[in-house]
Amino acid sequence: MTNLETSTAPIVADQEGDHYFMVGELTYYLNEFMKSESEFDAVAGIANTGGIGIKVDEANEEVEYTLFTISS
């Protein structure tokens, strides 16, 4: 796994109460992520060659996200 970018983003709620965060112009809803037993709290696949992992900081209402590639 190769990390491409790591940063933080605030967690906000939409009108229905679903929580999400933004990476650039892309929106990621927390319910799109699967719990993980890796270094991340949860992960989601972006393509068959990479994904995004998150660590949720509930106290500060933010996520630390890492975009990564899957290398063989």
Predicted model as a PDB file, atoms N, CA, C, CB and O in Angstrom, pLDDT in the B-factor column:
MODEL        1                                                                  
ATOM      1  N   MET A   1       0.848  -1.175   0.000  1.00 79.00           N  
ATOM      2  CA  MET A   1       0.000   0.000   0.000  1.00 79.00           C  
ATOM      3  C   MET A   1       0.892   1.236   0.000  1.00 79.00           C  
ATOM      4  CB  MET A   1      -0.964  -0.001   1.221  1.00 79.00           C  
ATOM      5  O   MET A   1       1.847   1.331   0.771  1.00 79.00           O  
ATOM      6  N   THR A   2       0.566   2.173  -0.871  1.00 86.00           N  
ATOM      7  CA  THR A   2       1.294   3.431  -0.948  1.00 86.00           C  
ATOM      8  C   THR A   2       0.339   4.570  -0.625  1.00 86.00           C  
ATOM      9  CB  THR A   2       1.934   3.623  -2.350  1.00 86.00           C  
ATOM     10  O   THR A   2      -0.680   4.738  -1.295  1.00 86.00           O  
ATOM     11  N   ASN A   3       0.665   5.355   0.399  1.00 85.00           N  
ATOM     12  CA  ASN A   3      -0.173   6.496   0.759  1.00 85.00           C  
ATOM     13  C   ASN A   3       0.101   7.650  -0.193  1.00 85.00           C  
ATOM     14  CB  ASN A   3       0.078   6.927   2.224  1.00 85.00           C  
ATOM     15  O   ASN A   3       1.251   8.023  -0.421  1.00 85.00           O  
ATOM     16  N   LEU A   4      -0.973   8.211  -0.748  1.00 89.00           N  
ATOM     17  CA  LEU A   4      -0.840   9.323  -1.678  1.00 89.00           C  
ATOM     18  C   LEU A   4      -1.063  10.674  -1.015  1.00 89.00           C  
ATOM     19  CB  LEU A   4      -1.806   9.154  -2.814  1.00 89.00           C  
ATOM     20  O   LEU A   4      -0.388  11.653  -1.334  1.00 89.00           O  
ATOM     21  N   GLU A   5      -2.013  10.718  -0.094  1.00 90.00           N  
ATOM     22  CA  GLU A   5      -2.371  11.985   0.553  1.00 90.00           C  
ATOM     23  C   GLU A   5      -3.026  11.687   1.885  1.00 90.00           C  
ATOM     24  CB  GLU A   5      -3.317  12.834  -0.347  1.00 90.00           C  
ATOM     25  O   GLU A   5      -3.856  10.783   1.986  1.00 90.00           O  
ATOM     26  N   THR A   6      -2.659  12.441   2.909  1.00 94.00           N  
ATOM     27  CA  THR A   6      -3.300  12.354   4.219  1.00 94.00           C  
ATOM     28  C   THR A   6      -3.633  13.762   4.670  1.00 94.00           C  
ATOM     29  CB  THR A   6      -2.386  11.628   5.262  1.00 94.00           C  
ATOM     30  O   THR A   6      -2.798  14.664   4.598  1.00 94.00           O  
ATOM     31  N   SER A   7      -4.875  13.946   5.141  1.00 96.00           N  
ATOM     32  CA  SER A   7      -5.308  15.259   5.605  1.00 96.00           C  
ATOM     33  C   SER A   7      -6.510  15.069   6.521  1.00 96.00           C  
ATOM     34  CB  SER A   7      -5.656  16.203   4.406  1.00 96.00           C  
ATOM     35  O   SER A   7      -6.954  13.944   6.750  1.00 96.00           O  
ATOM     36  N   THR A   8      -7.031  16.174   7.043  1.00 97.00           N  
ATOM     37  CA  THR A   8      -8.230  16.126   7.876  1.00 97.00           C  
ATOM     38  C   THR A   8      -9.338  16.939   7.219  1.00 97.00           C  
ATOM     39  CB  THR A   8      -7.936  16.655   9.304  1.00 97.00           C  
ATOM     40  O   THR A   8      -9.089  17.856   6.437  1.00 97.00           O  
ATOM     41  N   ALA A   9     -10.565  16.573   7.563  1.00 97.00           N  
ATOM     42  CA  ALA A   9     -11.734  17.280   7.040  1.00 97.00           C  
ATOM     43  C   ALA A   9     -12.829  17.258   8.100  1.00 97.00           C  
ATOM     44  CB  ALA A   9     -12.237  16.637   5.705  1.00 97.00           C  
ATOM     45  O   ALA A   9     -12.976  16.263   8.810  1.00 97.00           O  
ATOM     46  N   PRO A  10     -13.602  18.345   8.218  1.00 98.00           N  
ATOM     47  CA  PRO A  10     -14.701  18.358   9.199  1.00 98.00           C  
ATOM     48  C   PRO A  10     -15.836  17.443   8.758  1.00 98.00           C  
ATOM     49  CB  PRO A  10     -15.230  19.791   9.399  1.00 98.00           C  
ATOM     50  O   PRO A  10     -16.099  17.280   7.566  1.00 98.00           O  
ATOM     51  N   ILE A  11     -16.502  16.851   9.743  1.00 98.00           N  
ATOM     52  CA  ILE A  11     -17.693  16.043   9.487  1.00 98.00           C  
ATOM     53  C   ILE A  11     -18.906  16.958   9.610  1.00 98.00           C  
ATOM     54  CB  ILE A  11     -17.792  14.823  10.482  1.00 98.00           C  
ATOM     55  O   ILE A  11     -19.046  17.675  10.601  1.00 98.00           O  
ATOM     56  N   VAL A  12     -19.770  16.937   8.621  1.00 97.00           N  
ATOM     57  CA  VAL A  12     -21.000  17.738   8.644  1.00 97.00           C  
ATOM     58  C   VAL A  12     -22.182  16.827   8.331  1.00 97.00           C  
ATOM     59  CB  VAL A  12     -20.925  18.926   7.621  1.00 97.00           C  
ATOM     60  O   VAL A  12     -21.999  15.707   7.853  1.00 97.00           O  
ATOM     61  N   ALA A  13     -23.382  17.304   8.599  1.00 96.00           N  
ATOM     62  CA  ALA A  13     -24.598  16.523   8.345  1.00 96.00           C  
ATOM     63  C   ALA A  13     -25.421  17.199   7.261  1.00 96.00           C  
ATOM     64  CB  ALA A  13     -25.437  16.359   9.641  1.00 96.00           C  
ATOM     65  O   ALA A  13     -25.493  18.426   7.190  1.00 96.00           O  
ATOM     66  N   ASP A  14     -26.045  16.375   6.412  1.00 96.00           N  
ATOM     67  CA  ASP A  14     -26.934  16.936   5.393  1.00 96.00           C  
ATOM     68  C   ASP A  14     -28.328  17.135   5.990  1.00 96.00           C  
ATOM     69  CB  ASP A  14     -26.998  16.008   4.139  1.00 96.00           C  
ATOM     70  O   ASP A  14     -28.519  16.944   7.191  1.00 96.00           O  
ATOM     71  N   GLN A  15     -29.290  17.513   5.171  1.00 96.00           N  
ATOM     72  CA  GLN A  15     -30.643  17.809   5.660  1.00 96.00           C  
ATOM     73  C   GLN A  15     -31.334  16.589   6.254  1.00 96.00           C  
ATOM     74  CB  GLN A  15     -31.489  18.365   4.536  1.00 96.00           C  
ATOM     75  O   GLN A  15     -32.220  16.732   7.097  1.00 96.00           O  
ATOM     76  N   GLU A  16     -30.938  15.385   5.824  1.00 96.00           N  
ATOM     77  CA  GLU A  16     -31.530  14.157   6.369  1.00 96.00           C  
ATOM     78  C   GLU A  16     -30.799  13.651   7.601  1.00 96.00           C  
ATOM     79  CB  GLU A  16     -31.539  13.076   5.315  1.00 96.00           C  
ATOM     80  O   GLU A  16     -31.210  12.658   8.202  1.00 96.00           O  
ATOM     81  N   GLY A  17     -29.712  14.329   7.987  1.00 95.00           N  
ATOM     82  CA  GLY A  17     -28.948  13.920   9.157  1.00 95.00           C  
ATOM     83  C   GLY A  17     -27.842  12.921   8.852  1.00 95.00           C  
ATOM     84  O   GLY A  17     -27.223  12.394   9.776  1.00 95.00           O  
ATOM     85  N   ASP A  18     -27.579  12.646   7.568  1.00 96.00           N  
ATOM     86  CA  ASP A  18     -26.495  11.747   7.197  1.00 96.00           C  
ATOM     87  C   ASP A  18     -25.176  12.519   7.229  1.00 96.00           C  
ATOM     88  CB  ASP A  18     -26.743  11.124   5.790  1.00 96.00           C  
ATOM     89  O   ASP A  18     -25.085  13.632   6.711  1.00 96.00           O  
ATOM     90  N   HIS A  19     -24.167  11.923   7.835  1.00 97.00           N  
ATOM     91  CA  HIS A  19     -22.886  12.608   8.019  1.00 97.00           C  
ATOM     92  C   HIS A  19     -21.935  12.337   6.865  1.00 97.00           C  
ATOM     93  CB  HIS A  19     -22.240  12.179   9.329  1.00 97.00           C  
ATOM     94  O   HIS A  19     -21.873  11.229   6.332  1.00 97.00           O  
ATOM     95  N   TYR A  20     -21.194  13.378   6.491  1.00 97.00           N  
ATOM     96  CA  TYR A  20     -20.261  13.273   5.375  1.00 97.00           C  
ATOM     97  C   TYR A  20     -19.089  14.219   5.587  1.00 97.00           C  
ATOM     98  CB  TYR A  20     -20.967  13.579   4.041  1.00 97.00           C  
ATOM     99  O   TYR A  20     -19.104  15.066   6.479  1.00 97.00           O  
ATOM    100  N   PHE A  21     -18.076  14.053   4.746  1.00 97.00           N  
ATOM    101  CA  PHE A  21     -16.949  14.985   4.709  1.00 97.00           C  
ATOM    102  C   PHE A  21     -16.550  15.177   3.257  1.00 97.00           C  
ATOM    103  CB  PHE A  21     -15.740  14.465   5.564  1.00 97.00           C  
ATOM    104  O   PHE A  21     -16.903  14.378   2.390  1.00 97.00           O  
ATOM    105  N   MET A  22     -15.813  16.243   3.005  1.00 96.00           N  
ATOM    106  CA  MET A  22     -15.416  16.594   1.651  1.00 96.00           C  
ATOM    107  C   MET A  22     -13.906  16.437   1.485  1.00 96.00           C  
ATOM    108  CB  MET A  22     -15.849  18.031   1.317  1.00 96.00           C  
ATOM    109  O   MET A  22     -13.124  16.775   2.374  1.00 96.00           O  
ATOM    110  N   VAL A  23     -13.521  15.916   0.324  1.00 94.00           N  
ATOM    111  CA  VAL A  23     -12.120  15.874  -0.102  1.00 94.00           C  
ATOM    112  C   VAL A  23     -12.087  16.594  -1.435  1.00 94.00           C  
ATOM    113  CB  VAL A  23     -11.555  14.381  -0.212  1.00 94.00           C  
ATOM    114  O   VAL A  23     -12.479  16.042  -2.462  1.00 94.00           O  
ATOM    115  N   GLY A  24     -11.619  17.822  -1.411  1.00 92.00           N  
ATOM    116  CA  GLY A  24     -11.707  18.647  -2.615  1.00 92.00           C  
ATOM    117  C   GLY A  24     -13.169  18.892  -2.940  1.00 92.00           C  
ATOM    118  O   GLY A  24     -13.912  19.415  -2.109  1.00 92.00           O  
ATOM    119  N   GLU A  25     -13.582  18.521  -4.132  1.00 94.00           N  
ATOM    120  CA  GLU A  25     -14.986  18.674  -4.535  1.00 94.00           C  
ATOM    121  C   GLU A  25     -15.770  17.375  -4.403  1.00 94.00           C  
ATOM    122  CB  GLU A  25     -15.066  19.170  -5.967  1.00 94.00           C  
ATOM    123  O   GLU A  25     -16.939  17.320  -4.786  1.00 94.00           O  
ATOM    124  N   LEU A  26     -15.145  16.329  -3.865  1.00 93.00           N  
ATOM    125  CA  LEU A  26     -15.804  15.029  -3.717  1.00 93.00           C  
ATOM    126  C   LEU A  26     -16.400  14.875  -2.325  1.00 93.00           C  
ATOM    127  CB  LEU A  26     -14.814  13.890  -3.992  1.00 93.00           C  
ATOM    128  O   LEU A  26     -15.784  15.247  -1.327  1.00 93.00           O  
ATOM    129  N   THR A  27     -17.604  14.324  -2.274  1.00 95.00           N  
ATOM    130  CA  THR A  27     -18.310  14.092  -1.014  1.00 95.00           C  
ATOM    131  C   THR A  27     -18.242  12.618  -0.658  1.00 95.00           C  
ATOM    132  CB  THR A  27     -19.783  14.561  -1.107  1.00 95.00           C  
ATOM    133  O   THR A  27     -18.518  11.759  -1.496  1.00 95.00           O  
ATOM    134  N   TYR A  28     -17.875  12.322   0.579  1.00 95.00           N  
ATOM    135  CA  TYR A  28     -17.836  10.954   1.074  1.00 95.00           C  
ATOM    136  C   TYR A  28     -18.749  10.852   2.284  1.00 95.00           C  
ATOM    137  CB  TYR A  28     -16.386  10.524   1.431  1.00 95.00           C  
ATOM    138  O   TYR A  28     -18.519  11.513   3.296  1.00 95.00           O  
ATOM    139  N   TYR A  29     -19.788  10.025   2.184  1.00 96.00           N  
ATOM    140  CA  TYR A  29     -20.684   9.778   3.311  1.00 96.00           C  
ATOM    141  C   TYR A  29     -20.085   8.691   4.195  1.00 96.00           C  
ATOM    142  CB  TYR A  29     -22.104   9.371   2.820  1.00 96.00           C  
ATOM    143  O   TYR A  29     -19.548   7.703   3.694  1.00 96.00           O  
ATOM    144  N   LEU A  30     -20.177   8.873   5.496  1.00 95.00           N  
ATOM    145  CA  LEU A  30     -19.585   7.910   6.419  1.00 95.00           C  
ATOM    146  C   LEU A  30     -20.206   6.528   6.275  1.00 95.00           C  
ATOM    147  CB  LEU A  30     -19.737   8.396   7.845  1.00 95.00           C  
ATOM    148  O   LEU A  30     -19.535   5.529   6.531  1.00 95.00           O  
ATOM    149  N   ASN A  31     -21.471   6.446   5.874  1.00 95.00           N  
ATOM    150  CA  ASN A  31     -22.113   5.140   5.734  1.00 95.00           C  
ATOM    151  C   ASN A  31     -21.631   4.371   4.500  1.00 95.00           C  
ATOM    152  CB  ASN A  31     -23.615   5.316   5.666  1.00 95.00           C  
ATOM    153  O   ASN A  31     -22.032   3.225   4.299  1.00 95.00           O  
ATOM    154  N   GLU A  32     -20.775   4.982   3.671  1.00 93.00           N  
ATOM    155  CA  GLU A  32     -20.182   4.298   2.518  1.00 93.00           C  
ATOM    156  C   GLU A  32     -18.954   3.477   2.918  1.00 93.00           C  
ATOM    157  CB  GLU A  32     -19.797   5.316   1.443  1.00 93.00           C  
ATOM    158  O   GLU A  32     -18.441   2.701   2.112  1.00 93.00           O  
ATOM    159  N   PHE A  33     -18.484   3.640   4.149  1.00 95.00           N  
ATOM    160  CA  PHE A  33     -17.256   2.997   4.595  1.00 95.00           C  
ATOM    161  C   PHE A  33     -17.557   1.717   5.364  1.00 95.00           C  
ATOM    162  CB  PHE A  33     -16.440   3.952   5.462  1.00 95.00           C  
ATOM    163  O   PHE A  33     -18.583   1.604   6.035  1.00 95.00           O  
ATOM    164  N   MET A  34     -16.643   0.756   5.254  1.00 94.00           N  
ATOM    165  CA  MET A  34     -16.740  -0.500   5.996  1.00 94.00           C  
ATOM    166  C   MET A  34     -15.717  -0.477   7.118  1.00 94.00           C  
ATOM    167  CB  MET A  34     -16.517  -1.732   5.064  1.00 94.00           C  
ATOM    168  O   MET A  34     -14.583  -0.038   6.927  1.00 94.00           O  
ATOM    169  N   LYS A  35     -16.126  -0.954   8.297  1.00 94.00           N  
ATOM    170  CA  LYS A  35     -15.198  -1.020   9.423  1.00 94.00           C  
ATOM    171  C   LYS A  35     -13.988  -1.853   9.018  1.00 94.00           C  
ATOM    172  CB  LYS A  35     -15.887  -1.620  10.685  1.00 94.00           C  
ATOM    173  O   LYS A  35     -14.086  -2.799   8.237  1.00 94.00           O  
ATOM    174  N   SER A  36     -12.851  -1.468   9.576  1.00 88.00           N  
ATOM    175  CA  SER A  36     -11.594  -2.106   9.193  1.00 88.00           C  
ATOM    176  C   SER A  36     -10.811  -2.510  10.428  1.00 88.00           C  
ATOM    177  CB  SER A  36     -10.755  -1.171   8.313  1.00 88.00           C  
ATOM    178  O   SER A  36     -10.908  -1.870  11.476  1.00 88.00           O  
ATOM    179  N   GLU A  37     -10.039  -3.569  10.298  1.00 86.00           N  
ATOM    180  CA  GLU A  37      -9.148  -3.977  11.375  1.00 86.00           C  
ATOM    181  C   GLU A  37      -7.714  -3.619  11.032  1.00 86.00           C  
ATOM    182  CB  GLU A  37      -9.276  -5.479  11.645  1.00 86.00           C  
ATOM    183  O   GLU A  37      -6.772  -4.180  11.593  1.00 86.00           O  
ATOM    184  N   SER A  38      -7.555  -2.684  10.110  1.00 85.00           N  
ATOM    185  CA  SER A  38      -6.222  -2.210   9.730  1.00 85.00           C  
ATOM    186  C   SER A  38      -5.894  -0.972  10.561  1.00 85.00           C  
ATOM    187  CB  SER A  38      -6.146  -1.893   8.192  1.00 85.00           C  
ATOM    188  O   SER A  38      -6.455  -0.766  11.637  1.00 85.00           O  
ATOM    189  N   GLU A  39      -5.001  -0.172  10.058  1.00 90.00           N  
ATOM    190  CA  GLU A  39      -4.630   1.067  10.751  1.00 90.00           C  
ATOM    191  C   GLU A  39      -5.744   2.108  10.720  1.00 90.00           C  
ATOM    192  CB  GLU A  39      -3.375   1.651  10.131  1.00 90.00           C  
ATOM    193  O   GLU A  39      -5.667   3.114  11.426  1.00 90.00           O  
ATOM    194  N   PHE A  40      -6.784   1.878   9.907  1.00 93.00           N  
ATOM    195  CA  PHE A  40      -7.901   2.812   9.771  1.00 93.00           C  
ATOM    196  C   PHE A  40      -9.123   2.299  10.527  1.00 93.00           C  
ATOM    197  CB  PHE A  40      -8.245   3.030   8.287  1.00 93.00           C  
ATOM    198  O   PHE A  40      -9.276   1.096  10.736  1.00 93.00           O  
ATOM    199  N   ASP A  41      -9.994   3.232  10.935  1.00 94.00           N  
ATOM    200  CA  ASP A  41     -11.268   2.838  11.542  1.00 94.00           C  
ATOM    201  C   ASP A  41     -12.174   2.204  10.498  1.00 94.00           C  
ATOM    202  CB  ASP A  41     -11.966   4.053  12.189  1.00 94.00           C  
ATOM    203  O   ASP A  41     -12.914   1.264  10.788  1.00 94.00           O  
ATOM    204  N   ALA A  42     -12.106   2.739   9.257  1.00 94.00           N  
ATOM    205  CA  ALA A  42     -12.958   2.257   8.177  1.00 94.00           C  
ATOM    206  C   ALA A  42     -12.293   2.560   6.835  1.00 94.00           C  
ATOM    207  CB  ALA A  42     -14.369   2.904   8.252  1.00 94.00           C  
ATOM    208  O   ALA A  42     -11.454   3.456   6.733  1.00 94.00           O  
ATOM    209  N   VAL A  43     -12.680   1.800   5.808  1.00 92.00           N  
ATOM    210  CA  VAL A  43     -12.129   2.001   4.470  1.00 92.00           C  
ATOM    211  C   VAL A  43     -13.230   1.920   3.429  1.00 92.00           C  
ATOM    212  CB  VAL A  43     -11.036   0.966   4.169  1.00 92.00           C  
ATOM    213  O   VAL A  43     -14.291   1.341   3.661  1.00 92.00           O  
ATOM    214  N   ALA A  44     -12.953   2.514   2.278  1.00 92.00           N  
ATOM    215  CA  ALA A  44     -13.843   2.409   1.117  1.00 92.00           C  
ATOM    216  C   ALA A  44     -12.959   2.296  -0.113  1.00 92.00           C  
ATOM    217  CB  ALA A  44     -14.826   3.647   1.009  1.00 92.00           C  
ATOM    218  O   ALA A  44     -11.904   2.927  -0.192  1.00 92.00           O  
ATOM    219  N   GLY A  45     -13.394   1.492  -1.069  1.00 81.00           N  
ATOM    220  CA  GLY A  45     -12.656   1.357  -2.318  1.00 81.00           C  
ATOM    221  C   GLY A  45     -13.059   2.446  -3.285  1.00 81.00           C  
ATOM    222  O   GLY A  45     -14.244   2.746  -3.431  1.00 81.00           O  
ATOM    223  N   ILE A  46     -12.091   3.036  -3.941  1.00 72.00           N  
ATOM    224  CA  ILE A  46     -12.370   4.029  -4.973  1.00 72.00           C  
ATOM    225  C   ILE A  46     -12.320   3.348  -6.334  1.00 72.00           C  
ATOM    226  CB  ILE A  46     -11.359   5.212  -4.905  1.00 72.00           C  
ATOM    227  O   ILE A  46     -13.110   3.659  -7.225  1.00 72.00           O  
ATOM    228  N   ALA A  47     -11.396   2.428  -6.482  1.00 72.00           N  
ATOM    229  CA  ALA A  47     -11.250   1.643  -7.707  1.00 72.00           C  
ATOM    230  C   ALA A  47     -10.577   0.345  -7.299  1.00 72.00           C  
ATOM    231  CB  ALA A  47     -10.418   2.414  -8.821  1.00 72.00           C  
ATOM    232  O   ALA A  47     -10.258   0.148  -6.126  1.00 72.00           O  
ATOM    233  N   ASN A  48     -10.361  -0.539  -8.262  1.00 77.00           N  
ATOM    234  CA  ASN A  48      -9.714  -1.803  -7.900  1.00 77.00           C  
ATOM    235  C   ASN A  48      -8.221  -1.627  -7.625  1.00 77.00           C  
ATOM    236  CB  ASN A  48      -9.914  -2.828  -9.009  1.00 77.00           C  
ATOM    237  O   ASN A  48      -7.536  -2.594  -7.291  1.00 77.00           O  
ATOM    238  N   THR A  49      -7.719  -0.419  -7.760  1.00 83.00           N  
ATOM    239  CA  THR A  49      -6.299  -0.160  -7.512  1.00 83.00           C  
ATOM    240  C   THR A  49      -6.054   0.773  -6.331  1.00 83.00           C  
ATOM    241  CB  THR A  49      -5.668   0.424  -8.744  1.00 83.00           C  
ATOM    242  O   THR A  49      -4.901   1.099  -6.051  1.00 83.00           O  
ATOM    243  N   GLY A  50      -7.087   1.208  -5.636  1.00 86.00           N  
ATOM    244  CA  GLY A  50      -6.873   2.118  -4.525  1.00 86.00           C  
ATOM    245  C   GLY A  50      -8.105   2.317  -3.682  1.00 86.00           C  
ATOM    246  O   GLY A  50      -9.156   1.728  -3.936  1.00 86.00           O  
ATOM    247  N   GLY A  51      -7.964   3.160  -2.671  1.00 90.00           N  
ATOM    248  CA  GLY A  51      -9.080   3.409  -1.781  1.00 90.00           C  
ATOM    249  C   GLY A  51      -8.813   4.601  -0.887  1.00 90.00           C  
ATOM    250  O   GLY A  51      -7.864   5.359  -1.081  1.00 90.00           O  
ATOM    251  N   ILE A  52      -9.694   4.741   0.111  1.00 93.00           N  
ATOM    252  CA  ILE A  52      -9.574   5.806   1.094  1.00 93.00           C  
ATOM    253  C   ILE A  52      -9.844   5.188   2.461  1.00 93.00           C  
ATOM    254  CB  ILE A  52     -10.563   6.995   0.789  1.00 93.00           C  
ATOM    255  O   ILE A  52     -10.821   4.464   2.655  1.00 93.00           O  
ATOM    256  N   GLY A  53      -8.956   5.491   3.401  1.00 94.00           N  
ATOM    257  CA  GLY A  53      -9.112   5.039   4.775  1.00 94.00           C  
ATOM    258  C   GLY A  53      -9.338   6.237   5.670  1.00 94.00           C  
ATOM    259  O   GLY A  53      -8.801   7.318   5.425  1.00 94.00           O  
ATOM    260  N   ILE A  54     -10.141   6.043   6.716  1.00 97.00           N  
ATOM    261  CA  ILE A  54     -10.430   7.158   7.615  1.00 97.00           C  
ATOM    262  C   ILE A  54     -10.228   6.752   9.073  1.00 97.00           C  
ATOM    263  CB  ILE A  54     -11.864   7.659   7.401  1.00 97.00           C  
ATOM    264  O   ILE A  54     -10.397   5.594   9.456  1.00 97.00           O  
ATOM    265  N   LYS A  55      -9.861   7.752   9.863  1.00 97.00           N  
ATOM    266  CA  LYS A  55      -9.848   7.656  11.321  1.00 97.00           C  
ATOM    267  C   LYS A  55     -10.773   8.760  11.805  1.00 97.00           C  
ATOM    268  CB  LYS A  55      -8.375   7.794  11.932  1.00 97.00           C  
ATOM    269  O   LYS A  55     -10.557   9.932  11.497  1.00 97.00           O  
ATOM    270  N   VAL A  56     -11.799   8.396  12.557  1.00 96.00           N  
ATOM    271  CA  VAL A  56     -12.814   9.349  12.991  1.00 96.00           C  
ATOM    272  C   VAL A  56     -12.451   9.909  14.362  1.00 96.00           C  
ATOM    273  CB  VAL A  56     -14.208   8.684  13.030  1.00 96.00           C  
ATOM    274  O   VAL A  56     -12.171   9.159  15.297  1.00 96.00           O  
ATOM    275  N   ASP A  57     -12.458  11.222  14.467  1.00 96.00           N  
ATOM    276  CA  ASP A  57     -12.245  11.934  15.734  1.00 96.00           C  
ATOM    277  C   ASP A  57     -13.600  12.523  16.125  1.00 96.00           C  
ATOM    278  CB  ASP A  57     -11.120  13.068  15.607  1.00 96.00           C  
ATOM    279  O   ASP A  57     -13.940  13.638  15.729  1.00 96.00           O  
ATOM    280  N   GLU A  58     -14.370  11.759  16.907  1.00 93.00           N  
ATOM    281  CA  GLU A  58     -15.723  12.191  17.266  1.00 93.00           C  
ATOM    282  C   GLU A  58     -15.723  13.461  18.103  1.00 93.00           C  
ATOM    283  CB  GLU A  58     -16.436  11.091  18.019  1.00 93.00           C  
ATOM    284  O   GLU A  58     -16.609  14.302  17.949  1.00 93.00           O  
ATOM    285  N   ALA A  59     -14.744  13.609  18.985  1.00 95.00           N  
ATOM    286  CA  ALA A  59     -14.700  14.771  19.871  1.00 95.00           C  
ATOM    287  C   ALA A  59     -14.576  16.073  19.079  1.00 95.00           C  
ATOM    288  CB  ALA A  59     -13.534  14.642  20.854  1.00 95.00           C  
ATOM    289  O   ALA A  59     -15.211  17.071  19.421  1.00 95.00           O  
ATOM    290  N   ASN A  60     -13.773  16.067  18.038  1.00 95.00           N  
ATOM    291  CA  ASN A  60     -13.571  17.275  17.238  1.00 95.00           C  
ATOM    292  C   ASN A  60     -14.409  17.286  15.962  1.00 95.00           C  
ATOM    293  CB  ASN A  60     -12.111  17.415  16.882  1.00 95.00           C  
ATOM    294  O   ASN A  60     -14.296  18.202  15.147  1.00 95.00           O  
ATOM    295  N   GLU A  61     -15.242  16.273  15.793  1.00 96.00           N  
ATOM    296  CA  GLU A  61     -16.129  16.143  14.630  1.00 96.00           C  
ATOM    297  C   GLU A  61     -15.362  16.302  13.314  1.00 96.00           C  
ATOM    298  CB  GLU A  61     -17.255  17.184  14.705  1.00 96.00           C  
ATOM    299  O   GLU A  61     -15.705  17.122  12.463  1.00 96.00           O  
ATOM    300  N   GLU A  62     -14.298  15.475  13.180  1.00 97.00           N  
ATOM    301  CA  GLU A  62     -13.522  15.500  11.952  1.00 97.00           C  
ATOM    302  C   GLU A  62     -12.986  14.105  11.652  1.00 97.00           C  
ATOM    303  CB  GLU A  62     -12.369  16.516  12.056  1.00 97.00           C  
ATOM    304  O   GLU A  62     -12.975  13.230  12.517  1.00 97.00           O  
ATOM    305  N   VAL A  63     -12.548  13.916  10.427  1.00 97.00           N  
ATOM    306  CA  VAL A  63     -11.896  12.676  10.034  1.00 97.00           C  
ATOM    307  C   VAL A  63     -10.495  12.987   9.535  1.00 97.00           C  
ATOM    308  CB  VAL A  63     -12.716  11.933   8.950  1.00 97.00           C  
ATOM    309  O   VAL A  63     -10.247  14.041   8.948  1.00 97.00           O  
ATOM    310  N   GLU A  64      -9.590  12.059   9.775  1.00 97.00           N  
ATOM    311  CA  GLU A  64      -8.304  12.086   9.111  1.00 97.00           C  
ATOM    312  C   GLU A  64      -8.424  11.044   8.003  1.00 97.00           C  
ATOM    313  CB  GLU A  64      -7.087  11.787  10.113  1.00 97.00           C  
ATOM    314  O   GLU A  64      -8.670   9.869   8.277  1.00 97.00           O  
ATOM    315  N   TYR A  65      -8.255  11.462   6.781  1.00 96.00           N  
ATOM    316  CA  TYR A  65      -8.393  10.527   5.667  1.00 96.00           C  
ATOM    317  C   TYR A  65      -7.057  10.332   4.976  1.00 96.00           C  
ATOM    318  CB  TYR A  65      -9.443  11.024   4.666  1.00 96.00           C  
ATOM    319  O   TYR A  65      -6.205  11.220   4.956  1.00 96.00           O  
ATOM    320  N   THR A  66      -6.900   9.138   4.408  1.00 94.00           N  
ATOM    321  CA  THR A  66      -5.705   8.814   3.645  1.00 94.00           C  
ATOM    322  C   THR A  66      -6.137   8.179   2.336  1.00 94.00           C  
ATOM    323  CB  THR A  66      -4.757   7.870   4.443  1.00 94.00           C  
ATOM    324  O   THR A  66      -6.834   7.164   2.332  1.00 94.00           O  
ATOM    325  N   LEU A  67      -5.726   8.772   1.229  1.00 92.00           N  
ATOM    326  CA  LEU A  67      -5.924   8.168  -0.079  1.00 92.00           C  
ATOM    327  C   LEU A  67      -4.731   7.266  -0.338  1.00 92.00           C  
ATOM    328  CB  LEU A  67      -6.085   9.251  -1.207  1.00 92.00           C  
ATOM    329  O   LEU A  67      -3.589   7.667  -0.113  1.00 92.00           O  
ATOM    330  N   PHE A  68      -4.986   6.041  -0.813  1.00 91.00           N  
ATOM    331  CA  PHE A  68      -3.880   5.107  -1.019  1.00 91.00           C  
ATOM    332  C   PHE A  68      -4.081   4.276  -2.275  1.00 91.00           C  
ATOM    333  CB  PHE A  68      -3.727   4.193   0.188  1.00 91.00           C  
ATOM    334  O   PHE A  68      -5.194   4.131  -2.780  1.00 91.00           O  
ATOM    335  N   THR A  69      -2.976   3.737  -2.761  1.00 89.00           N  
ATOM    336  CA  THR A  69      -3.018   2.791  -3.874  1.00 89.00           C  
ATOM    337  C   THR A  69      -2.668   1.425  -3.325  1.00 89.00           C  
ATOM    338  CB  THR A  69      -2.041   3.207  -5.029  1.00 89.00           C  
ATOM    339  O   THR A  69      -1.966   1.301  -2.321  1.00 89.00           O  
ATOM    340  N   ILE A  70      -3.165   0.408  -3.992  1.00 81.00           N  
ATOM    341  CA  ILE A  70      -2.860  -0.963  -3.627  1.00 81.00           C  
ATOM    342  C   ILE A  70      -1.784  -1.447  -4.594  1.00 81.00           C  
ATOM    343  CB  ILE A  70      -4.144  -1.880  -3.670  1.00 81.00           C  
ATOM    344  O   ILE A  70      -2.034  -1.608  -5.788  1.00 81.00           O  
ATOM    345  N   SER A  71      -0.605  -1.672  -4.070  1.00 74.00           N  
ATOM    346  CA  SER A  71       0.492  -2.096  -4.929  1.00 74.00           C  
ATOM    347  C   SER A  71       0.743  -3.581  -4.750  1.00 74.00           C  
ATOM    348  CB  SER A  71       1.768  -1.294  -4.626  1.00 74.00           C  
ATOM    349  O   SER A  71       0.557  -4.134  -3.666  1.00 74.00           O  
ATOM    350  N   SER A  72       1.164  -4.208  -5.818  1.00 61.00           N  
ATOM    351  CA  SER A  72       1.413  -5.654  -5.743  1.00 61.00           C  
ATOM    352  C   SER A  72       2.881  -5.964  -5.587  1.00 61.00           C  
ATOM    353  CB  SER A  72       0.880  -6.349  -6.978  1.00 61.00           C  
ATOM    354  O   SER A  72       3.260  -7.132  -5.509  1.00 61.00           O  
TER     355      SER A  72                                                      
ENDMDL                                                                          
END                                                                             
